[in-house]
Amino acid sequence: MISPADMSHCREAIRTGSLSFHTASKLLPASVRDPALALYAFCRLADDEVDEGDQKARAVLTLRDRLDAVYAGRPRNAPEDRAFAAIVEAFDMPRALPEALLEGLAWDAVDRRYETLSGVMDYSARVASAVGAMMCVLMRVRDADALARACDLGVAMQLTNIARDVGEDARAGRLYLPLDWIAEAGLNPEAFIAQPQALPETRRMVKRLLAEAQRLYIRSEAGVPALPLRARSGIFAARLVYAGIGTEVRRNGFDSVTRRAHTSKVQKLGWVMQAGLRAAGTVVMPRSPVIYAAPLPEVAFLVDAAKSGLTGATQGRAAALLHVLAELDGRVGSSQMAAE
């Protein structure tokens, strides 16, 4: 399906660029692990180009063109693109899923801020749960309840990332904390970005984010028994590794402004071993009724797309994506005119 050379490139990209996922992926069966590494390599490349480049709008528009080429069967001549095109063909990947990721990256490019926690979860659905839904497709899982729990896990992981990176994001001019929380704390968003501090109010917001993430980590576990048996330990490992980041933030007194939480190789090894035990337990434990909980409103469109195998977005979803891409087109055009 994926050429050996392209697969080797994707493995190396994840080994050096995403240690947490690389650790968890070792527990996945090869039939899932290789396409999953290729998927993450494509998503990671897209995220890095938007997050680290100085031409964010152009990077998103380039990603749009790359997705168009992939779904037209003519991927760009790059290992990640060729591998992703092979995945799209082999697994009938609904286009709405990578387009959701594209929309989230576009929101980053326009420096969107979020009024409420629900808005932050809207963003998390796009940049993290969309990947979780794609992982389910790679495992041939299209059950709505399992998809909903996979999306829970994605949101939990992204909330953990946001909680860990509050200071780093602020120093880069980004703000993901809900604006209504900031207002309740009596803080000014612009002043915080200009001079981020580990104030008691900031620590309380980090604590609230991690509490919501923990709720979703626990809820996501109900979906693991719905996955293929050999894939369960890998998904448990991803859940435990990312939750472990939140634990380190807690140990730092919820200070993610002056300190950035890190986990050690020994800790990761412990979580991997624990994941194997948890996966073994799913064989004998009864199915939790939590699996039937309704999906978060923010991820419902992902569940609908993945379960039905839609090849494109609904009219409303497509319009939302086109709107933000049109905004980026305008920004790129304006910057080109200014340069001339």
N, C-alpha and C positions, 0 to 999 in steps of 0.2 A: 504493500500500500504506500508506504513512505520510503523513499530511497535510503539506503544505508548511510550515504554521505550526509544527506539532509538530517537524518535522525541523529547522527553523531553530533552534528552542529547544534541541534536543539538540546541534546543532553548536556553539552558543555555550557550552553547559555544559561540553563537553569542551575547547573552545579555551581556556577560562579555568581549568578544573579539573584537566586531565590533559595537560600539555604533551607528555610523552613519547609517549603514544598518539596525540595529535593530529598530531604530526610523522610518525609511522609511517603513520597512516591516509591521508595524502596520496598514498601510493603504491598504495593499493588501488583496484581498479576501482569505479566508482560503484555497481554492482549489489551489491557487498559493503560498500563504505565507508559508505553511508548507513545500512543496518541495523546495521552494526557500531558506528557512532557512537551510534545510538539505544540499542543494547544497553549500551554503556559508560555512557551517560548514566543509564540506570535503575540499573545496578550501582553507579555512583559516588554517586548520590544515596542509595542504601540504605546504602553504606559510610559516607558522611559523617554521616548521621543517627545511626548507631550510634556512630561513632568520636568525633564532636565534640559530641554532645548530652549533656545532663545527665540524661536519662531513657533510658538505653541499653536496658533491658529493654522499656520501652514501645515504643521505636522498632523493635525486632525484631518484637514482636507486631503492630505496625502493618504492617510489611513482610509478615508472614504473611497478614494480611487483604488486603493489596494483591495478593499472588500469587493468593490464592483468587479475588479478583474478576477478575483478568486471565484465569485459566483457565476461569472461568465465562462469559467473554465480556462482562463488565460492568466494565471497568476504571475506576478512580478518575478523576475529571475533572481530570487533570493531564497535561501533554504527555508526560512520560516514561512514564507508565502506558499512555496511549493508544498510543504508539509501540511499546512492548513488546508490548502485546496484538496489534497488527498483525503483529509479528514471529512471535509464537507461532502465529498462524493461518496465515501464509504459509509458514513453514518447518517446521511440525509440531514445534516445540521440545519435547523431552522434559521433563516437569515435574521429573524427578529432578535436572536440572542446576541450575536456579535454586534448587531446594530445598537443594541442597548448599551453595550460597552462603549461603542463609539459615541453615543450620546453623553454618557458620563464623562468621557475624556473631553468632549466639547464643552461641557459645563466647567471643567477645570480650566480650559483655555480661555473662557470668558470670565474667569474668576468669580463664578457664581457663589453666593452665600445663601444660607438656609435659615429661614425664619424660625423653624420649629424642629424638634427631633424627627418628626415625620419627614420633613424635607431632607434631613441628613440621611434618613433611611431610604428615601427615594434615590439619593446619590449612591448609597451603599448597594442598593439593588442593582444598579447599572454597572458599577465597577467591580463588584464582587459576586453578588448572587447570580448575575448572568453567566459568570464562569462556572459557578456551581451547577447551574442548570445544564450547561454544556458538558460538564463532567458526567452528569446523569445520562445524557444522550450517548456519550462514549461507552457507558456501561449498559446500553440498551434498556435503560429504565425510563419509561414514559408515564408511570403512574403518578397521578396528580398529588396524592398525599406524600409520596416519597420526594417528589420535586419540591413541594412546599417546605419540607424539612431541610432539604439541601439549600434552599434559599435562605432559611433561617440561619444556617451555618455561615453562609456568605455575608449576611448583614452583621452577624456577631463578629466575624473576623475583621470586617472593615471598621466597625466601631472600635475594636481593640486597636487597630492601626491608628485611628484618629486620636484615641486617648493617649497612645504612646508618643505621638509626634506633635503634640500641641505647640511646643516651643519651636521645634524645627520648622513646622509649617508657618508659624507666625513670622519667623525670621526670613522666610522666603516670600512673605507677603500673602500667604494663604490663611484662610480662617474657615474651619469646618464646625466649630462649636455652634449650637443653635443660638441665633441672635436673641430670642426671647429669654434664654437662660442668662445670656450676658447682660441683658437689660435688667433682669431680676436681681442680678448680683451688683448692680449699680456701676458697671464698668462700661467704658467706651471702646467699641471695636477698633477704631483707628488708633487710639492710644495704646491698646494692647498690642497691636501689630507693630507699632513703632517701638515699643519697649515691653516685650513680654516678661511677665514676672510670675513666680510661683506663689501667688497670693492664696490665702485660704479660700477665697471665692473660686479661683481657678481650680484648685484641688478638688473642691466639691463638684464642679462640673465634670472633671475627669472621673471622679467616683461614680457619678450618675451614669455616665457613658458605659463604664465597665459593669455596672449593675445590670443595665439593659442587655449588654453583650452576654453576661453570664446567664440571664434568663433564656436567651435564645440558644446559647450553647447547650443548655440542658434540654430544651425543647427539640433541638435538632437530633439528639441521640435517638429519638423514637423512630427516625427514618432509616437509620443504619441497617436494621435487620431486613429492610425491603431491598437492599442492594445485593448484588452477587456475593456469595459467601467469601470468595477469595479477595474481594475488594474491601471488605469491611474494616480490616485492621488498618489499612492505609487511610481511610477516611477518619477513623477514630484517632489515628496519629496526628492528622492535620488539625483536628479539633483540639487535641490536648496540647500540641505545640503552640498554637495561637492563643489558647486560653492561658498557657504558661506565661506568655508575654504580659498579659493582664495581671497575673499574679506578681510579676516583678515590678510592675508599675505600683501596685498596692504596697509592696515592700519598700518602695521609694517614697512612701507617704503621699502617693498620687501626684508627686512632682514630676511632670513630664515636660517642664519648661527648662530647668537647669540640668536635668539628667535625662538620659534616654535608656530605657530598659533594654537589657540584653540577656539572652539565655545561652547557657554553655552547651558544649557537645555532650557532656555527661548528663545534663538535664534532658536533652533531646533523646539520648539513648534510653533513659528511664521512661520517658513518655512513649517511645516506640515499643518497649517491652510491655508497658501497661496496655497499650492499644491492642496487642496480640491477645492478652487475657480478656479484655473487654469484648473483642470480636468473638472469641471462643464462647463467651457467655451468651451471645445472641442465639446460639444454636439451641440452647435448652430453656432460655427465659421466654415467658409468654410475651406476645406483642403488646406494646404499650398503647393504650387508647389515645395517648397524646398525638400519635401519628395522624389521627383524623382531625386535628385542629385545623381551622380554616387558615389559609395562607395569609401572611401579612398583606394588608391592602397595597403596600408599596411594591410587592413582588408578584401580585396576582397575574399581571400581564406576561411575566416570564413563564409562570406555570402553564398558562393557557397556550402560549406559543410552543413550549416544549412537549406538552402532552399531545397536542394535535398535529405536530410536525408542520406547522404553517411555514411556507417558504418566504413569507414577507410579513411586514407589520400590518396591523389594522390601519384603517384610514386615519384615525386619530393619532395613533402612535407615529405613523409616517409623517404626519403634519408637524408633530412636535420636533421630530428629528430634523426635518427640512428647515424649520424655523431657526434652530440654533446654528445649523450649517450655513444658512443664508447670512446670519449675523457674522459668522467667521469669514465668509466670502467677502462681505463688506469691509471687514477690518483689514484683510489682506490687500484688497484693492486700494483702500485708502493709504496704507503704508507704502504701496508701490508708487502711487501718485506723489506722495510726499518725498519719496526718494528721488524721483525724477525732477 
